[in-house]
């Protein structure tokens, strides 16, 4: 990952985790808790792709596992967000821009349900049966509902910040230069002529015409 990606992802993940622990976790809502950290990972994954999404998800999940008041085994949520970030990065469009909000909303619902199921499944493997006592259907419904209500305020803003950080002026200059070289090559291959050769030929013709005009003028003066 690039340095600007690492810095931006770290700052956004830390802010999301602080808000998650200090504000959202204390609302005492019925069912699940709105997962701001999950939405941040989803937004970054839909900009950076599946590899970047997996790395961001793993780092964010590991911070959540170590941050108090975590009451589960370290690495459990890191695994969940790593898988979710990788899966969300697979739906990244080729141009990096989404034409409709329906796609991201479906990704949010799928990620909320998938992360809850995966978290409960990993917990069952390590002997944590808390999801059974709370009620898994209620957790799935509340997690999808809360994340869906919070997503319009989080996902577009995070994606906009990530795209703005990707717009490096040096990279744009390089891409413009590459585009010019590609267009020049395409013209050369399509016409069978080289632009440099055409410029040289034009210069030679101009010089010859000037010489001919000078010779004619001198001939006229001699006469």
N, C-alpha and C positions, 0 to 999 in steps of 0.2 A: 504493500500500500504506500501511496505517496505521503509525504510529510504533512501536507495540508489536510489530507483525509484523516490521518491519525490524530492530528490536533483537534480538528473539528469534531470527529467522532468521540474522542475522549471528553471534550467539553460538554457535548450534548448528552452523553451517557451519564456523566456525573450530575449534571443539572436534573435530568430526568429521575435519577435514583434518589437524589435529595428530596425532590418534590414527592416522589412516590412514598418514601419512608416517613417524611415529616408531615405531609398533608393528606394524601389520598388514603394512606393506611389508617388514619385516625378518624375517618368519616363514619365508620361503623355502618356501612351500607349492608343491606341483606345480600347474602350470597358471596360472590367473589369481590375482589378489589379492582378498580380500574387500573389497568396495567400500562402506565405511561412509558415504562422502559421497553415493553414489547412494541409499542407503537413507534418509538424512536428507532428501534432496530429495523422494523419493517420499512420505514421511510428511507433509511440509509441503504438498505439492501436493494430497494427498487431504483436507486441511483447508481450504486457501486457494483451491482451484479451479485452473482451467487457466491463468488470467492470472498469479496469484501463483506457481503452480508454474513457469511459464516464466521469470519474473523471478528467482526463487530459484535455479533451475537454471543460468541464465546466470551469475549472480554466483558461485555455487559453482564452476562449471566454470572461470571465468576465474581465480579464486584458485588452483585446482589447476594451471592452465596456467602460472602465474607462480611457484608455490612450488617450491623446489628439492626433489628433484633432477629436475625436469621435463626430459625429453629430446625433446619434440615441439614443434611450432609452436604459438604462443600463439593461443588462440581455438578450437582443435580440440575440446577437451573441453567448452568452454563451449557450443559448438553442440550437442554430443551431449546434455548435461544440460538444455539449454533445450528441446530437442525432447521428451526423456523427461519432464521436468516438466510440459510442456503436455499430453502424452498422459495422464499419470497424473492430472492435475487434472480430466480429462473424466469420470473414474469417481467423482468425489466425490458422495456421496449428498446428497439435498436437505436432510435434517435434520442433516447433518454427522457422523452416527454410523453405523458399520458394524455390521450385525447378525451377521455371521459372519466368521471368519478366512480363509475360503476365497478370498474376493475379493482381499484384500490379498496373500495368498501368490501368487495368479495374477499380480497386478500386479508383484510382485517378480521372479518368473521371467521374465515378458515383458520387464521393464525390463532385467534382467541380460543376456538374450539380445539384445534390441534395441540396447542401448548398446554391446555388444561388436561387433555387426555394423556399426553406424553408425560406430563409432570406426575399425574396420578399413577400412570403405569410404572414409571421409574420408582415412585414411592412404594408401590406394591412389591417391587423386586427387593427393596431394601428393608421391608417390614413396616413401612409407614402406611397405616390404614385410615388416616384422618379424612380422606376424601369420601370414604364409605359412610362415616358417621355424619358428615355434613350433608351428603346427598349429591352425587355426581350430576344428575340432570339439572338440578338447581344451579350448580356451579357453572355448567356449560352455558345455560341460558343467561345468567347474570353476567358472566364474563364477556359473552358476545355482545350483550346489550350495552354494557358500560363502555367497552372499547369502541363500539360503533358510534356511540354518542360523543366520545372524546376525540375520535379520529379526525373529524373535519377541522378541529382547532390545532392539531399537532402534526399530522402527516404532511399536509401541503406546506406548512412553514418549514419543517425540517428538510423536505425535499428541495425547497427553494434555496435554503442556505447551502445545502450540499452542491447544488448545481452552480451556485454563484462561486463557491470555492473551487469548482472545477474549471472555471473560466480564467485560465492563466494567460496573460497577454503574450508571454514568450511562446507558449504553446500555440496560440492563435496565429502569431507571425510565422511560426514554422509550418503550420498547417496551410496557410495561404501560399507560402513558397512551394510546398509540395504540390498544392493544387495547380499552381502555375506550371511546374515541371510536368505534371501529368497532362494538362491541357496541351502543352507544347508537344509532348510526345504523341498525344492522340492526333493532333493536326499533322504531325510529320508522318505518322503511319497511315493516316487516311488519304493524304495527298501525294505521298511519295517524295515530298520535298522537305528540306530542312529549313527551319526558320533562319538559322544563322547563314546558310547558303544563300537564301533569298536576300537577306540584308547585304551580304557581300556582293552578290550579283548586281543589286541595285546601285551600290556604291561604285562598282566598276563601270556600269553603264553611264552613271552620272558623270564620272571623270572623263570617259571617252567622249561623251557629248560636249562637255566643256572644251576638251582639246580640239574637237572638230570645229566648234564655233570659233575658237581662237584662230585656227588655221585659216578658216574662211575670211575672218576679219582681216588678218594680215595679208591674204591674197588680194583682197579688195583694195587695201591701202597701197600695195605695190603697183597694182594697175593704175 
